[in-house]
């Protein structure tokens, strides 16, 4: 049976096309260098620490992100019975183990400005024996605004929340909208509960060196298409990787 982090990262990658930070509160920065291990990024160093100057630029604006495991998550909003000014109760229920609720407001991206130049620099270090071929570098990061992430640990899990909001909660991103004044009042079977009004770096992309095996037509189609320079003499190239590249 898959671990909770594996189900979470698999669902997020399928929905958004990005890798996921685990734990979701882990800070991920463009230029971080490390290794992917079963859907987790383990940071070891960074491009500046390795002497690589790689400029960054804002990417596209992703606006709001909203995801719930299909057919497995229900969010109920109701007026507070406690009579607190501006207060409102919410309940989230999960009908399966490892169901995911992800709400993030005001998301934006930051990415490496010149992937081709970065690829040439990484390949040069690799030829000098200063870059491990298994290492990857973070090339794009999604920065979120107010974020709520819930993952169930069992079927029938539920969590009760109280929101102190100036206006009634409504809409698909009601919990993220109320993140600043949202608190947990009851919980059962919840494996992950994150309420972060200041935002996170929950999603990212990486690039790395991968060996090209001639004669294997399927190998080139794993992960995303190569985006940077090749070095065909050694059959090494610098490409965007996903967890599929590690057999996850």
C-alpha positions in Angstrom: 0.0 0.0 0.0 1.3 3.5 -0.9 2.5 5.8 1.9 0.6 9.0 2.5 3.3 11.1 0.9 3.3 9.0 -2.2 -0.4 9.3 -2.8 -0.3 13.0 -2.2 2.6 13.7 -4.5 1.1 11.4 -7.2 -2.2 13.1 -7.2 -0.7 16.6 -7.2 1.6 15.8 -10.1 -1.3 14.3 -12.1 -3.5 17.3 -11.5 -1.0 20.2 -11.9 2.0 18.7 -13.7 4.4 19.7 -10.9 6.4 17.9 -8.3 5.2 18.5 -4.7 7.2 19.5 -1.6 7.0 17.0 1.2 6.3 17.8 3.8 4.2 20.6 2.1 5.7 23.1 4.5 9.2 22.5 3.3 10.8 25.5 1.7 11.8 25.0 -1.9 13.9 27.6 -3.8 14.8 28.0 -7.4 18.5 26.9 -7.6 18.3 24.3 -4.9 20.4 21.2 -5.8 19.7 17.7 -4.4 18.2 14.3 -5.1 14.8 12.9 -5.7 14.0 9.9 -3.4 10.6 8.3 -3.8 8.7 11.5 -4.5 10.7 13.6 -2.1 13.4 16.2 -2.8 16.4 16.1 -0.5 18.3 19.4 -0.7 22.1 19.1 -0.5 23.4 22.5 -1.9 22.5 25.3 -4.3 23.7 26.7 -7.6 25.4 29.8 -5.9 27.2 27.4 -3.5 28.5 25.5 -6.5 29.6 28.7 -8.3 26.8 28.8 -10.9 25.2 32.2 -11.4 21.7 31.6 -12.8 19.3 34.5 -13.0 15.6 34.0 -12.2 12.5 35.5 -13.6 8.8 35.6 -12.8 6.9 32.9 -14.6 3.2 32.8 -15.5 0.7 33.7 -12.9 -1.2 30.6 -11.8 -3.8 32.5 -9.8 -5.8 30.2 -7.5 -5.3 26.4 -7.3 -8.1 24.2 -6.0 -8.0 20.4 -5.9 -9.9 17.7 -4.1 -9.6 13.9 -4.6 -12.4 13.1 -7.0 -15.5 11.8 -5.3 -13.8 11.5 -2.0 -13.9 14.9 -0.3 -16.9 16.9 0.9 -16.8 20.4 2.3 -19.8 21.6 4.3 -20.1 25.2 5.3 -22.7 26.3 7.8 -23.6 29.2 10.0 -22.1 29.1 13.5 -24.4 27.9 16.3 -22.2 29.5 18.9 -23.2 33.1 18.1 -19.6 34.4 17.6 -19.5 37.6 15.5 -18.4 36.8 12.0 -17.9 33.2 12.9 -18.8 30.2 10.7 -18.3 26.5 11.0 -16.9 24.2 8.3 -16.5 20.4 8.1 -14.4 18.5 5.6 -15.1 14.7 5.3 -13.1 12.1 3.4 -14.6 8.8 2.1 -11.3 7.2 1.4 -7.8 6.9 2.9 -5.3 9.4 1.7 -7.9 11.7 0.2 -6.5 15.2 -0.6 -7.9 18.7 -0.2 -5.6 21.4 -1.6 -6.6 25.1 -1.7 -4.1 27.9 -2.5 -4.8 31.5 -3.3 -2.7 34.0 -5.3 -0.2 31.6 -6.7 2.8 32.8 -8.8 5.9 31.1 -10.2 9.6 31.9 -10.2 11.9 30.1 -12.7 15.4 29.9 -14.1 15.7 32.6 -16.8 18.0 30.7 -19.2 17.8 26.9 -19.0 20.2 26.4 -21.9 22.9 28.4 -20.2 22.3 26.5 -17.0 22.5 23.2 -18.8 25.8 24.1 -20.3 27.2 25.0 -16.9 25.9 21.8 -15.3 27.4 19.6 -18.0 30.7 21.4 -17.7 30.8 20.6 -14.0 29.8 17.0 -14.7 32.7 16.6 -17.1 35.1 18.0 -14.4 33.7 15.5 -11.9 32.1 18.2 -9.8 28.4 17.3 -10.5 26.8 14.0 -9.6 24.8 12.7 -12.6 22.0 11.7 -10.2 21.6 15.3 -8.8 18.8 17.6 -9.9 18.3 21.3 -9.7 15.1 23.1 -8.9 14.3 25.2 -12.0 10.7 26.5 -11.2 8.8 27.0 -8.0 5.2 27.9 -7.3 4.8 30.4 -4.5 1.3 30.3 -2.9 -0.7 32.8 -0.9 -3.0 31.6 1.9 -3.0 27.8 1.7 -5.0 24.9 3.2 -3.8 21.3 2.8 -5.7 18.3 4.3 -4.9 14.6 3.7 -6.9 11.8 5.3 -5.2 9.0 7.1 -8.2 6.7 7.0 -11.6 6.3 5.4 -14.3 8.3 7.1 -11.8 10.9 8.4 -13.2 14.3 9.2 -12.1 17.7 10.5 -14.1 20.5 12.0 -13.0 24.1 11.4 -14.1 27.5 12.7 -13.6 30.5 10.5 -13.7 34.1 11.9 -14.4 36.0 8.7 -15.9 39.4 7.9 -18.1 37.9 5.3 -19.8 34.5 5.0 -17.6 31.7 3.6 -18.5 30.7 0.1 -17.0 29.5 -3.1 -14.5 26.8 -4.1 -11.6 28.4 -2.1 -13.6 29.2 1.0 -11.1 27.6 3.4 -8.0 29.3 1.9 -9.9 32.6 1.9 -10.4 32.3 5.6 -6.9 30.9 6.4 -5.9 33.8 8.6 -8.7 33.2 11.0 -9.2 29.5 10.5 -8.7 27.1 13.4 -9.3 23.4 14.0 -12.0 22.5 16.5 -12.2 18.8 16.0 -10.4 16.1 14.0 -10.6 12.4 13.4 -8.3 10.4 11.1 -6.5 13.3 9.5 -2.9 12.6 8.6 -1.9 16.1 7.4 -3.5 19.4 8.3 -1.8 22.6 7.2 -3.3 26.0 7.5 -0.8 28.7 6.3 -2.1 32.2 5.7 1.4 33.4 4.7 1.8 30.9 1.9 4.1 28.0 1.0 6.2 26.7 -1.9 4.1 23.6 -2.5 5.0 22.8 -6.1 8.2 22.8 -8.2 10.0 21.4 -11.2 13.5 20.1 -11.5 16.1 19.5 -14.2 19.0 17.1 -14.2 21.4 15.0 -16.2 20.1 11.7 -17.6 22.0 9.1 -19.6 20.6 8.6 -23.1 20.5 4.9 -24.1 20.6 4.6 -27.9 18.2 2.1 -29.3 15.7 2.4 -26.5 12.9 4.5 -28.1 10.9 4.8 -24.9 13.6 6.3 -22.8 13.5 9.7 -24.4 9.8 10.1 -23.7 10.0 9.7 -19.9 9.4 12.9 -18.0 9.1 16.1 -19.9 10.9 16.9 -23.2 14.5 18.1 -23.0 14.7 21.8 -22.8 18.4 22.5 -22.8 21.6 21.8 -24.7 22.7 18.2 -25.5 26.2 16.7 -25.4 25.8 13.8 -27.8 29.4 12.8 -27.7 29.0 11.4 -24.2 25.3 10.7 -24.6 24.5 13.0 -21.7 21.9 15.7 -21.9 20.2 18.1 -19.5 16.4 17.7 -19.3 13.4 18.2 -17.2 12.8 15.3 -14.9 9.7 14.0 -13.0 9.4 11.2 -10.5 8.7 8.9 -13.3 12.4 9.1 -14.2 13.1 7.3 -10.9 10.6 4.6 -11.5 8.2 6.0 -8.9 
